[in-house]
Every structure is written in C-alpha cells, then in structure tokens.
Amino acid sequence: MPVYQARSIRQMVLLGFLVVLLPVLAALFYGANSLSSMARKHRDHLVTAADAAETSQNLAKSLVDLERLARQYHLLADVSLLTVFNGEVDKVLENLDRLRALHRDNDVVHHANRLEDLAKEMRVGLNTRPSDSDNDKNSGKENNAVFEALQLIPQMRSAQQRLKLAIEEDLKHKVETAKQLAATTQSRLLIMGLTVLPGTLLLVALFSILITRPIKTIDATIKQIGMGHYPSQVDLRGPRDLAIVAKRLTWLGQRLKDSEASQERFLRHISHELKTPLASIKEGIELLADGIPGPINPKQREVLDILQSGLLHFQKLINNLLDFNLLRGNKALMRSPIILSELISNLVRMHQLPASRKGIQFELIGEPLHVAVDKSVLSAAIDNLLSNALNFSPSGGRIIVRWYRRDDDLVIVVRDEGPGISRDEREKVFLPFYQGKATRDGPLKGTGLGLSVARECVNSHGGELLIVDADKGACFEIHLPQVLRQDTSTLSQKSDRSPRRWTEAQEFS
C-alpha cells in the first residue's frame, strides 16, 4: 500500500498543524456547545421559577379575593358582587392552566386539577343570578350557594398550599438536575482536556519526528561526506524536496570521492616522480661533500651545507605528501611496545642541527613511560609538530616538549614561543594545504600538510590533536587513550632510566 509522501517540507508542516489543531478544535466546539446548552437550561429554569412564583402569588391573592367577595355578598346581597366573584374564579382557572404549562410534574398537575375542580364547584354554586321579578323567591337559594362557597375556601387554601409545595419540590428537582448536569459537563470537559492534551502532544511529537528525521538524515550524510565517507545511496523517507536534496548530496559525495581519488593519484605519482631526481641530487651532493671529485674550500662547504639543508627540507615535503596519502587510505596500525622518552629524544636529535643554527633550545619534561603505539605513525605526528614549532620559533627561543599520564590516557604537549595561532584559524590549520597567517622564520615555505599529517596520525590511534591556549606561542596537545602499558617487563632491558621526572634541556642546548 503506497504511503502518502508530502511534496515539500512546507506542506508537511501545514498538514501537521492542521492535524494537531483538529482535536483541539473539536474539544473547543464540544465545550462551547455544552456550556451553551447548560446556560440555556439554566435560563429556562430561572424563567420558569420566576413565572411560577408570580402565578402562585396571584393564585393566593385570588383565593383571598374570593373569600372576601363571598363574605361581602353574604352580608350585602349585592348582585354585582357575583360578577366580580366569577371573574376571580376565571383568574384562578387561568393561573392553574399556566402552572400546568410551566410544570409537567405529576404532583403539580394533580394538585392543580384538584384546585381547579374546587374552583369550578364554587362557580357552579353561584351561577344562579336572581331577577327583579322573583328577587324574594331566590334570595334563599343564593344565600345557600354563598354559604357553600365559604365552606370550600379552606379546602382551596389547603389545596393551594399543597400545590405550592409541589411547585417548590419540582423547582428543587430541576435545580438538582441542573447541578448534576453542570457536574457531568465539567467532568466530561476535564476528561476531554486530559485526553486531548496528551493526544495533541503525541501528534506534535509524531510530526516533529516526521519533519526532523529527514533533516537529521541529511545532516548525518553531510557529516559523513565531511569525514571522507561517501554513501552510494541515502535512504530518506520524507518530503520530496528533501529526497531530491538527499539525491543531490549522494551525487556530490561521489563527485568529491572521484576528485579526492584523482588528487591522491596525482600526489602519489608526482611524489614518486620527484623521488628519482631527488635521489640523484642527494647522491651528487654527498659525493661533493666527501671530496671525491676533488677537495673543496670552506666557502664551497657552506654552499654544500645550504644544499643539504634544502635537500632535507624538500625530502621532508615529499615524505609528508606520501604519509598524507598513506594515512588517508590505510588506517591499520602496527602497535608495538616502546619507551616514549627515547622516541621523543631521537626525534629531537634529528632537529638539532637547524635548531642550533637559530639558537633554539629544546626542553623535554616527562617520565620514561611505556606505551603501545605504532612507532612510525606516532613519530610522524611528533616530528611534524616539532618541525612546525621550529619553523615558527624566533631565534634564541625555546621549544618545550612535555608528556604525562592523565588517568588512563597519555598527553603529549609541544609548545613554542612563536606568534601563536589565532582562534579563528585553529581548525583551518589542520586542513590540507592550508597556509596560516603567521610568517615562517626561514626562506622555505611548507606545503601546509604538516599539521594535517599530524592530526591523521593521532586520529588513527583513536586520539585527538588539539590547540590550547598558552601565554606565549602555539601549544599543541596530543591525547592518546589506552596506550599506557602496565606490564613493562619486556621493556626493562631496553632502558636503564629510572621512572622519574627528567629534563633534557642541557643535552639538546
């Protein structure tokens, strides 16, 4: 079954907003409808209560008027009072009809019917109206009817009281029903709120994942390309525009891979082609230095020294090119146990000649720690750091090499007294062929591969090469994890130095 795929990230965001808002809008609509219905019912109850109170009051007033009119007629025998009396009876009947329309309760209807029967009975009892011709003849009957009406007044009062109580009970019942409805509505709204809130949060989390997952995939792909890993295909499930970007990244990665391969082949070929004439030049300089063609004078010896220095620098540049290609293509290490102090001492001796020309002193601080590393790879890293420090150190300066244990890790520090490295260049200087802003102290310019080679060497051991703040000059720190050896029995015969802090400032001065 095909899965819906948004055309763009904007469409997915809008769809997410719509889906997230739907339950909230539904809850708001239900809550507004419930509150409106409850308010309407409360309003109807208030109107009913007000009308019932007014009608009940009118009914009580009519009963008082009926009793008063009946007694007046009994005393005065005025025929006009009968018409008013019957009018009051009609008012009682109208009020009863109104009460029955307002209250559908069985008790209210029953007592209203009882009161209606009594009112009709009173009206029938006074329905006979005397004429002028037989006034004396009917006066006795009218007095009897009035007397019977007066006898019904207490019954009507009693019925009216029972009707009033029934109305009050009906109103109380409606009020309780309204309270229960309000409580039920509140509970439903609370339950809906507690349900909608987690549901909305889940929808927000779901669409956040759907939106950010392809972006994270693209970010991870960019990081892989930046680290030199070029994926052949990116599995991205998301909007079509991001899928197109992922395909473009795959294409870009392949182009970079091909470009890097071409660059490595070029560097490998050019380095190999340069080594042959370089060997011939080196052999010729050595023959001249040995005096085989003939004796040389002191001035010629100075020129030969300059040629040898330039030749060594040229050879080092070519070795950096070869090491850079080798380290980028092969990460395998040949670890072996060595004594770190001896390794660093041998590397410093190799730089002693150019250092003595500039009056630079080396200061070595550390213990003869036993480590398990690839000797050639670690030597290349430290050698490039020493060469970098020597190139940028001023005449008469000092280069400090210090190593120590930090928990289970090894830390090697190389610090010079040169111009240092600015913060905005601290990552750029490790890029291949990057030339920093600082000026080298010497006539020859490097290729910009020294620090790149050093970082590759350290990274191949699973470590880090960092630039840290220093009061003066540049300070590099090598962090190598888990290279310290606890069992040094195999190395005890290789060194007669005791494991203590030592300084070789005088030895290399």
Summary of the structure (lengths in Angstrom):
residues: 509
radius of gyration: 54.8
end to end distance: 78.5
largest distance: 184.8
contacts: 1465
relative contact order: 0.07
helix: 66%
strand: 9%
